Each structure stands twice: as structure tokens, then as C-alpha cells.
Amino acid sequence: MIYNEYGTTGKKVSAIGFGGMRFLPEEYKKDHKIAAQLVLEAFERGVTYFDTAPGYCQDESEAIFGEAFKSMKYGDFYVSTKCGLWNATDADGARRMIEQSLTRLNVPKITFYNLWCIKNLDEYHRMTAKGGIYEGILRAQEEGLVEHICCTTHANGEETAEIIKDGLVEGVTLGYNAVNFAYRRAGLAACQAANKGVVVMNPLGGGAIPQNPQRFGFLAEGSNDSIAVAALKFLVAHKEITVTLPGFSTSAELNEALLATQNLPNVNEAYLDALAKKLGSELNTLCTGCAYCDECPHDIPVPKLLEAYNAALMAQPHDIAKVSHRLRDHWGLTAAAATGCIECGICEKLCTQKLPVVDRLKEIAAQA
């Protein structure tokens, strides 16, 4: 295992972390101890960074980790959890969420506590306003219940850079992978310049990378790696990235991810520029998952629908049928989820990439 310094926190964490949102329900619904065995296996194999949140795995993820942590020496691992604007709206609410997480996780303090899912600067400012979530976390930190205050964000690179400039967080978790890296490089560079810890989530593009070997096969050229391993190596090799965070359901997935710490490529600016050229125009048309558009007045799950639409874009040729498969398998939705669109255009105004969102929703709805 490779271990990296997490910013200026003094913590040295594993380059591969454990994302706790993909435990198998047939296991954890039967007994948390069954799902916890995968956490213990990862720890025994050198993984020391464990990420979870309230609500993951039908709100059972924190408790699963807590079951595993009973058998792990505190101080030999690091745990990350979160609080979003839907969990709390003020300092007192944030404090209650922290106490709940401490109880579920069976730990005396939380290593990395995150302002969760910042989609834009307005949300960041709401979280950090006087009396807000940040103030509650800060109080808990002063009491020794939280070690480091961090954030997770779906903002674009420039806005992530603005958050970093504020100096309120010691680390950032953001979506970064071989699909969307061109839009997130500015944020990554800002984190490195400020010596912040960087955790990258969604490392396989929501499964889009390994599921589209015809598009991403070049990642593994010159090696015997699977595309998934090559895509993880691409991230682990970044000097700016502290932790690459796949989600695990099985030992086989864990085994594959751990291979990504061996024989790393040289990821420099020339390599990234060449990668962008190989990906071609897709970088300008694929939804990067920023979730800015998640403001539909009719509660249409626009970000999920656009993420699924990526499957059609990456098919050669364009294949809208693949969207339904993605919606079903990844989000538990059908194309009918797009049928309520009234073409008000709010989502398009919010889209930082200026994608034709309404047209895509109409195309999806036509499959219902």
C-alpha cells in the first residue's frame, strides 16, 4: 500500500480508501457483522481511510463501519463522515448529527468531518454563515469530537478553488476521473497549491469507464491491467491526490482496487493533455455530475438522468437504449422519471457546461 500525507493534518493515509456506500443489502440487512468483514479485510490489507455518511446504504453504512471498528485499534485508521444542508440547517443541528455519527461509528472522535455535497458557492456560504453547520462543527472540534474540518463538493474547478482560498477546510473530496478531469483540474491545482488533502470520489465515472472498453481501453495500453485498474492507477499516480475512493461490495472489487498501487504511470501535464485529445469531443458533451441542475420544481432527478445519458453518448454509435439500463441498474429508475419535464429551462440555466438538458430529458422520456 502507498501512504500519503493528508495536507497539513499530520495524518498519513492509504492511497486507496474504502467508500462505504456500496455494501450489499442482502448482507447488512441480515447482520451488520457480515458486511463489516469486508471493512476488516481492507484494514488488514493496508487500507486506513474509511469514508461514510448518514443515509448511505439505507442509513446503515455508519453502523456497519462501527461494527468493524470494534475490532480495530483506534488511531490505526481514519474515518470520514458528513453533514449536509438536508441533515441540518444550523450549528445545533450539526452538533446532533456529529453525536449520532460518533455513536454509530463507535469512535471517540471523527477524523475528517465534512461539509457535505457543496454544489455551488451559494450553498457553501449558507453552510459557513454565522450560526450555520460550519459553526457547529467548529464547536465540536474545539471539544475534541472532530479532528479536521473538510468538505465534499460537486462544484466546478474554479469554484472549488474559491472554497480553498477561504482557508476554512483542511481537505476536499471531489469527483475526479478519466471522464471529467478536464473540468476539475483547476480545483485540484488549487488544493495542491494550498497543501490541502484531496480525496477523489466516483473514480470510475459511475461505472462508465469499465463499462465502455471501446472508449477507454487506451488507459490500459502497454499493460495487463483491467480498464478499472488502469483508471484507478491514473488517479493514484496524481501527486495532487491523497486518497482515491472506490466503493466496495465484494472482496474481488477490493482486490482489483489494491492492484492500482503498483507500477504507476507518470501523470504529468503532457500526459493529461494527450488523454484529453484521446477522449475527444466527449469531454465537452458528457455530464460531469456537478449536480447544479438539481433544482427541478417538479422534482425530476435531473442529475441522475443526465449521468445515465452519458451511456448513450459513449456508445458507438449513439444508443439511447443504454440509458434505460443505466437508470435501472445504477439508480433504480426508469425512463418515466423524465416524463414530467415542462421545459421550464431552469436546469439549463444552472448547467455550468451549458448542455442541452431539456432535449436530453425529452429523448429519455421518449423511451418510457
VOLUM-231734 format. One record per residue (C-alpha): residue in one letter; x, y, z negated. Coordinates in steps of 0.02 Angstrom, whole numbers, padded with zeros to 5 digits, always signed. Layout:
BEGIN
aXYZ;...
END
This chain:
BEGIN
m+00000+00000+00000;i+00053+00179+00033;y+00026+00306-00106;n+00011+00493-00078;e+00014+00644-00192;y-00161+00719-00207;g-00122+00903-00183;t-00051+00981-00342;t-00152+00872-00462;g-00006+00760-00509;k-00108+00609-00456;k-00033+00484-00333;v-00174+00390-00247;s-00187+00248-00123;a-00189+00297+00062;i-00339+00182+00087;g-00483+00219-00030;f-00643+00125-00067;g-00803+00209-00006;g-00947+00149-00114;m-01100+00169-00003;r-01098+00001+00089;f-01117-00131-00046;l-01234-00270+00010;p-01409-00254-00065;e-01431-00443-00070;e-01282-00445-00189;y-01308-00294-00301;k-01497-00319-00316;k-01460-00492-00385;d-01319-00442-00502;h-01201-00293-00505;k-01061-00411-00554;i-01067-00492-00381;a-01040-00328-00288;a-00912-00273-00419;q-00799-00419-00369;l-00756-00327-00207;v-00702-00174-00307;l-00592-00284-00416;e-00516-00367-00264;a-00474-00198-00188;f-00395-00141-00351;e-00291-00299-00363;r-00228-00266-00186;g-00172-00090-00224;v-00323+00022-00194;t-00332+00154-00331;y-00453+00284-00259;f-00638+00242-00279;d-00774+00356-00212;t-00959+00350-00254;a-01109+00464-00282;p-01282+00467-00359;g-01403+00395-00232;y-01279+00281-00143;c-01344+00104-00121;q-01517+00147-00183;d-01439+00239-00330;e-01343+00086-00390;s-01167+00121-00324;e-01104+00210-00480;a-01166+00069-00590;i-01080-00061-00479;f-00915+00031-00498;g-00948+00046-00683;e-00965-00142-00695;a-00797-00164-00608;f-00712-00029-00712;k-00748-00129-00870;s-00611-00249-00811;m-00490-00114-00751;k-00370-00012-00857;y-00423+00169-00859;g-00280+00276-00796;d-00228+00148-00666;f-00368+00202-00548;y-00455+00362-00498;v-00640+00391-00472;s-00730+00521-00367;t-00914+00563-00380;k-01025+00710-00336;c-01168+00832-00365;g-01266+00915-00225;l-01397+01051-00219;w-01532+00917-00217;n-01463+00845-00381;a-01453+01011-00475;t-01481+01195-00446;d-01391+01268-00596;a-01250+01239-00720;d-01357+01142-00844;g-01420+01027-00707;a-01242+00993-00650;r-01192+00951-00829;r-01334+00824-00841;m-01276+00743-00679;i-01098+00730-00746;e-01157+00648-00907;q-01262+00525-00806;s-01113+00480-00696;l-00997+00457-00846;t-01121+00335-00924;r-01146+00237-00764;l-00961+00230-00721;n-00904+00178-00896;v-00762+00304-00894;p-00714+00439-01021;k-00688+00568-00883;i-00711+00587-00696;t-00550+00613-00600;f-00619+00705-00448;y-00790+00787-00463;n-00859+00858-00301;l-00974+00995-00245;w-01066+00879-00129;c-01107+00896+00056;i-01073+01080+00092;k-01145+01106+00266;n-01107+01291+00282;l-01038+01440+00188;d-01210+01491+00125;e-01226+01325+00032;y-01050+01344-00036;h-01091+01517-00103;r-01252+01452-00184;m-01152+01315-00271;t-01018+01435-00333;a-01133+01579-00383;k-01144+01632-00566;g-01242+01502-00663;g-01232+01377-00520;i-01167+01200-00500;y-00985+01251-00499;e-01002+01338-00666;g-01074+01180-00743;i-00930+01075-00676;l-00805+01204-00738;r-00877+01194-00914;a-00865+01005-00909;q-00685+01019-00852;e-00646+01133-00999;e-00719+00999-01114;g-00610+00864-01037;l-00752+00771-00948;v-00690+00814-00772;e-00508+00822-00720;h-00512+00902-00547;i-00647+01000-00455;c-00659+00961-00270;c-00788+00967-00132;t-00856+00868+00013;t-00901+00963+00170;h-00977+00944+00342;a-00931+01123+00388;n-00825+01155+00541;g-00639+01181+00529;e-00645+01371+00517;e-00774+01371+00377;t-00679+01235+00284;a-00529+01349+00294;e-00632+01488+00213;i-00681+01372+00070;i-00499+01327+00043;k-00448+01510+00039;d-00563+01538-00111;g-00449+01427-00215;l-00591+01353-00319;v-00565+01172-00267;e-00412+01060-00278;g-00461+00943-00139;v-00582+00919+00005;t-00671+00768+00077;l-00721+00792+00258;g-00770+00692+00411;y-00621+00667+00525;n-00589+00531+00653;a-00537+00498+00832;v-00704+00565+00895;n-00715+00733+00808;f-00535+00776+00761;a-00526+00920+00885;y-00661+01014+00787;r-00587+00979+00616;r-00401+01012+00644;a-00414+01192+00581;g-00485+01135+00415;l-00353+01001+00397;a-00215+01126+00433;a-00286+01246+00303;c-00288+01108+00172;q-00107+01064+00208;a-00051+01246+00201;a-00136+01267+00032;n-00069+01098-00031;k-00243+01028-00062;g-00288+00845-00070;v-00379+00785+00087;v-00494+00633+00092;v-00568+00586+00261;m-00738+00502+00267;n-00825+00423+00415;p-00656+00363+00482;l-00731+00251+00616;g-00856+00378+00681;g-01003+00289+00603;g-00950+00130+00692;a-00945+00217+00862;i-00759+00186+00884;p-00751-00004+00862;q-00919-00024+00949;n-00854+00061+01107;p-00693-00030+01152;q-00703+00029+01332;r-00689+00209+01271;f-00568+00192+01126;g-00463+00042+01174;f-00314+00155+01208;l-00296+00183+01019;a-00229+00006+01004;e-00119+00008+01160;g+00051-00071+01134;s-00002-00164+00978;n-00100-00317+00923;d-00213-00211+00813;s-00401-00212+00825;i-00476-00046+00876;a-00540-00022+00698;v-00365-00046+00625;a-00289+00068+00756;a-00418+00203+00719;l-00378+00192+00532;k-00191+00198+00568;f-00220+00356+00667;l-00285+00435+00506;v-00165+00358+00380;a-00020+00422+00486;h-00076+00604+00471;k+00039+00693+00350;e-00107+00807+00304;i-00220+00664+00247;t-00209+00598+00069;v-00341+00461+00074;t-00432+00375+00218;l-00601+00317+00153;p-00687+00170+00238;g-00842+00094+00163;f-00833-00092+00122;s-00963-00230+00116;t-00852-00383+00129;s-00676-00447+00095;a-00647-00460+00282;e-00678-00273+00302;l-00560-00238+00158;n-00426-00349+00235;e-00439-00259+00402;a-00425-00087+00322;l-00271-00134+00223;l-00182-00179+00385;a-00191+00005+00429;t-00049+00047+00310;q+00078-00047+00415;n+00178+00007+00570;l+00103+00181+00582;p+00107+00286+00741;n+00189+00457+00749;v+00041+00575+00740;n+00104+00748+00791;e+00030+00892+00890;a+00086+00817+01056;y+00002+00652+01010;l-00160+00739+00962;d-00161+00842+01122;a-00136+00685+01225;l-00275+00599+01129;a-00395+00742+01164;k-00358+00728+01350;k-00392+00541+01349;l-00558+00567+01263;g-00602+00695+01396;s-00764+00792+01401;e-00844+00685+01265;l-00763+00797+01134;n-00874+00938+01197;t-01036+00838+01203;l-01031+00718+01056;c-01116+00772+00896;t-00982+00792+00763;g-01101+00762+00618;c-01087+00933+00536;a-01273+00921+00490;y-01303+01109+00510;c-01461+01063+00605;d-01539+00977+00455;e-01668+01115+00431;c-01814+01049+00535;p-01979+01123+00474;h-02063+00957+00518;d-01933+00851+00428;i-01867+00768+00585;p-01699+00686+00538;v-01607+00782+00674;p-01427+00742+00619;k-01463+00555+00617;l-01547+00562+00787;l-01402+00659+00863;e-01275+00540+00786;a-01368+00395+00866;y-01374+00488+01032;n-01184+00480+01034;a-01204+00295+01075;a-01288+00341+01239;l-01154+00468+01282;m-01013+00346+01254;a-01094+00208+01356;q-01026+00190+01532;p-01141+00235+01615;h-01257+00337+01503;d-01378+00216+01418;i-01519+00290+01313;a-01572+00115+01258;k-01419+00108+01147;v-01491+00248+01041;s-01632+00139+00977;h-01510+00004+00925;r-01403+00131+00832;l-01554+00207+00745;r-01616+00037+00690;d-01451-00039+00635;h-01371+00113+00553;w-01513+00224+00495;g-01663+00109+00481;l-01760+00221+00600;t-01846+00206+00769;a-01858+00325+00916;a-02027+00377+00847;a-01932+00484+00721;a-01904+00611+00862;t-02085+00624+00919;g-02137+00763+00801;c-02025+00893+00883;i-02120+01053+00925;e-01970+01128+01018;c-01956+01275+00899;g-01768+01281+00932;i-01712+01306+00751;c-01594+01158+00765;e-01512+01227+00922;k-01484+01396+00840;l-01398+01309+00695;c-01290+01193+00803;t-01110+01253+00799;q-01073+01159+00961;k-01224+01233+01050;l-01283+01061+01104;p-01450+01041+01196;v-01530+00968+01041;v-01711+00984+01095;d-01678+00897+01261;r-01592+00755+01169;l-01736+00736+01048;k-01858+00731+01195;e-01753+00597+01279;i-01751+00493+01119;a-01938+00518+01090;a-01975+00454+01265;q-01908+00284+01208;a-02040+00268+01069;
END
